[in-house]
Amino acid sequence: MVSWATLQTILFLFGPILIPKLIAVIRSVNLRKTSTRPLDHRTRFSLNVLTLTVFLALASSYSYFQSENIIAVTGARLLLTPNDVLLRRVENLRLGQGRQGISGDDAILLNTLRTREGRLLYAAYGPKPLIECTWCSISDPTSYLYYSAPAIAAPHILNIAILGFVTSSLSSKAARSLRIPATIAGLGVALGEFIFLYTNDFLQNTQATTPAEVNWYHWRLLTYRGLAIAVVNCSFGIVAYLVATGRYGPDGISDLEKIEAVSKSLDTALTHVRTNLFVKSTATRNESSLVNVSEFWKAEAVNRRHVASQLEETKNQVLERVNLDSINDEAFKFTSSLIDAIAATKSPTLNSQESQRGHSR
């Protein structure tokens, strides 16, 4: 498995890049709490599908849903337990499970486990390749990897298909915007498992002296596969939720949508211009149409001049009927009488105040 030194190297290499981005995401989420929007039904459906896949992935990581490890179940040692002892223990195990002894698959597996290399391959690739593969050879360990490749790729292909479905055109805009990162993440998990299997040194268990030191690579990888798929899908669901509610990602109309809207408006304007040019070209080339257009604009100019002259005559008639001097005189008289009335109302008040001051002295 991955050593602690390898993990430290990965953290030192990618930590300075990922940690600032993570802090920026958290700050962006905190700033957008006041401008969130409700979750649409398409995004809710995508999140429900992802939640179901997360639970299935976590369930697949439990040993109950994995293939049986007869060496670990019987308490035998990988390389030190003799073959006849392992045979009796497996037979007693099957009788305890209510079966009639060793089955045909058990017999094929136990026959392969008679050799030291067979037991090491059992720890690396599990029981299925050792039982079912007829063209695999112990002398060529990679043949078991090639046989296991379809079974290893099947859950990853299914998970990538689910990610593709929840980011398809049937889903929401927020999920569609994450299609490429989700696909890359799913492919990355599958590629990582194949790399670990290909680089695995199945001979490392030769140095194991106790059952605790044995590296059951096949079963650990099944556990880590379920956990990795669950983490990827859960992370994608969280990001899709944040984008859909406006807490992270582009807020409002994206630049691509703005460009598309401008392009559509330009296309509409260009269509109108082309239509006008076509009409003008048709009118100028046809003699009768040109005459009609010229007569129309001449008549329009005459009508406009007639309307302008009528407006000018109406204005002059109104001004002649109204005597502006008399209106100015009446307005002056009204304002003068109003000022006199205000001054008369203030003078008694001033006289009373002066009399009160004289008495006080």
N, C-alpha and C positions, 0 to 999 in steps of 0.2 A: 504494500500500500504506500501512500504518499508519506514520506517521512516529515518530521518536524522541521528539519533543516530546509527541505524543499518548500514547505509552507512559509517559512521565514523569508526565503528568497523571493517568493511570489509577492509577499506583503511589502517587502522593501522595494520591489520593482513597480508594482501597480498601486501601492498605497498612496503615494504623493499625487497620483493622477485621479484616483477614484474618490478619495476623501474630500477634496475641495468641491468636486461635482456633487457629492452627497450633501454637503453643507449648503451649497447653492440651491439644491432642490428643496431642502427643509425650509430655508428662508423664503423661497418663492411660495411654498405652501402656506406659510404663516402670513405672508403679505396679502394673499388672495382669499382669506377667510371671509372678508366682507363682501366680495363680489362673486359669490358662488351661484350656480344655477342648479335646478333640480335634475335628477337622474332620469334619462329617457328610457322607454320600455325596451328598446333594442340593446342598449348597454346593460340593462338589468338582466336580460336573457343571456347575454354573453358572459356576464359575471356568474350567473347560475351554472352555466356549462363548465366554466373554469373551476368553480367550487367543487362540482361533482368530480372532475378529473383530479383535483388535489386530494380529495378523500380516497379515491381509488388508488392513486399513487402511494399515499401513506399506508393504505391497507396492504399493498403489494410488498412493502418493505418489512412486514412482519413475517417471522419464520413460519407461522401457521399456513400461510399461502405459498410457501416456497417448497421446493422439492426436499425430500427427506434425506438427511445426512446420517446414514446407517452407522458410520464409525463414531460420530459424536453421540448419537442416541444410545448406542450400545455401550458407551464408555470405553471403547477400545482406543489404542494408540495408533497413530497413523502408520508408522513404520515398524513398531516393535511388537505389536500383537500378532501372534501366529495366525495362519490362514484357517486352521481347524477351529481355533478358539473363536475367531470372528464368525465362522460359519455357524457354530452352535449358538452364539449370542443372537445372530440374525434370525435363526430358526425359533429360538425362544421368544424373540420379539414378535414374530408373526403369529405364533400361537397365542401370545398374550393379547394380540389385537383381534383375535377371533378368526384368524385365517387357518388354512390347512397346511401350514409350513411354508417352505420357500417357494416362491413363484418362479416362472421362467425368466422374468427380467432380473430377479435377484440372483439366479444362477449365472446368467451372463455377466452381471456386474461383479459377482464374487470371483468368477474366473479371471476377469481382468485385474482384480485387486490382489491376485496371487503374486504379482511382480511388484517390485519397488517402484518402477516407473509408472505403473498403472495407478498406484495409490497417490503418487504425486500429481498425476493428471486428473485424478478424481477431485483432489482439493482445488485444482486450478479451474476446471471446466464443469464440474458437477457430474451427476450420474447419467443424464440423458445422452450426451455424445458417446459415452463408453458403452451404453446399451444398444443404441439404435444405429450408430455409424458402422457400416460394413466395410467401407473402403479406407477407414482411418487406420493408422498404424502407430504403435507406440514409439517406433523408431523415428517417426516424423510428428512431433507434437503439434506443429502448426496445422496439421490436417484436422485436428479436433476443433481448432479455432475457426477454420473455414466452414466446418459443418455447423458450428454454433452461430455463425454470422447471421443467418436469417432469423433465428429465434431472438438474437440480441437486438437486431434492427427492428423487429415487429412492433414492440411497444413505443419505440422512438418515432417510427413512421406514423403510428396511430396518434401519438401526441402532437406531431407536426401537422397532421391532417386536422386535428381539433383546433389547433392554433390558427390554421388557415381558414377554417370555417368561421370562427368567432371574429376574424379580421377581414372577412369577405365583404362583398357589396350588400349582403343581407344584414350586416351588423351596422352599428352606429358609426358616425364620422370619427369619433374619438378612437374606437377600436381599429378602424381602417388606417388611421395615421400611424399605428404601431405595428403594422403588418411585417415590415422588413426586420425590425429589432426582434420581434417574437420568433420569426422563422430562423433568424441567425442563432438565437438562444437555444431553440430546439435542436438545430443541427449541431451546435457546439456541445451539448450534452451527449448526443449520440457519438460524435467524433471523439470526445474525451473518453468514453467507455471503450471504444475500439482501440484507442492508443494505449490505455492502461492494460488491456488484455494482451495486445501485441508485444508490449515491452515487459510483460510480467515474466519474471524468472521463477518458473515452477520448481526449480531445484533448491530454492531457499528453505523449503521445509525439511531438507535433509539435516539441517542443524538443530531442528526442534527436538528437545528431549522430553518435554512435558506437553500435555494436551493444550495448556494455555498458550504455549509458544507457537502452536500450529496456526498458520495463516490460511484460513478457509476462504480463499480468494473468491471463489464462485458465489458463495452465499453472502459475503460482505458486499460484493459488487451489486447483487440484487437489492440489498438494503440501501446502498448509496444511490442506486439508480432511481428507486422510488422517491427517496428524499430529494434528489436533484430535480426530478420532474416536478415534484410538489413545490419546491422553492421557485423554480422558473415560472410556473403557472400562477402561483400566488403573487409573485412580484409583478407579473404582467397584469394580473387583475387589479392590483393596487394602483399601478400607473394608469390603467384604463379608467378606473374610477376617478382618479385625480384630474385627468384630462377632461373627462366627460362633465364633471362638476365645475370646471374652470379653476381648480386649485393649482394646476400645474399645466405647463405647455402653452401653446398659442391661445391668446384670449381674443375672442371675437372672430372677425373674418380674417382668414389667412392671406398671405401675400399672393399665393396662387389663385385663390378665388377673386382677389381684387384684380389681378391681371386678366382673368377670364371675363370679369364683368366689363372692364375697359375695352377688351377686345370685341365683346359683343356689341357695345355701344358704338365703337368705331365701324364695325361691320354694318350696323343699321344706318349710321350716317352716310357711309359710302354707298349703300343701296339707294338712299334718297337722292344723293348727288347724281348717281348714274341714271336714275329715273328722270330727274329734271333735265339732264343733258340729252337723254333720248327724246324727251318730249320737245325740247327746243330744236334739236336736230331735225326731227320729223316736221315741225312747223315751218322751219326755214327752207326745207327742201321741197315742200308741197306749196305751190303758188296760191292755191285757194285758202289753205290754212294760214299762210303768211298774211294774206289780205284780211282774213277774219281777225287774226291776232292784232294787226295794226289798227283796224277799225275799233276793236274792243278797247285798246289802250287810249285811242283818241277820244272815244266816248267817255271813258273813265276820267280823262283829264278835264273834259268839258263839265262833267258832273261835279268834280271837285271844285272847279272854279265857281260854278253856280252856287254850290253850298257855301263856299267862303264868302261870296258876295251877299248872300242872304243873311249870314251871320253878321256881317259888317253893317248892313242896313238895319237889322233888328237892334243892334247896339246903339246906333245913332238915334233911332226913334225913341228908345228908352231914355237916353240922355237928354233928348229935347223935351220930353214930357216931365222930367224931374227937374225942379228948381233947386240947384245946389246951394245958392246963396240963402234962400229962405230956410233951408234945413240947417245951415251953419248958424243963422241967427237964432233959431229956436233952441238949438243945442247950447248956445252961449247963454241965453236967458235961463234955461233950466239949470245949468251948472251954477250960475250966479245966485239964483234963488236958493239952491241947495246949500251953498256955502254960507249965505246969510242966515239960514235957519240953524245951521250947526253953530255958528258964532253966537246967536241969540241964546241958545240952550246952555252954552258954557259961561256966559257973562253973569247970570244970577249966582252961579256956584262960586265964582271968584269973589263977588261982593260979599257973600256970606262968610267966606274964609277970612277976608280982611277985617270984617267986623268982629269976628271971634278973636283975632289977634289983638285988636285994640282993647277989648274988655280984659283980656288977660294981662295987658300991660298996666 
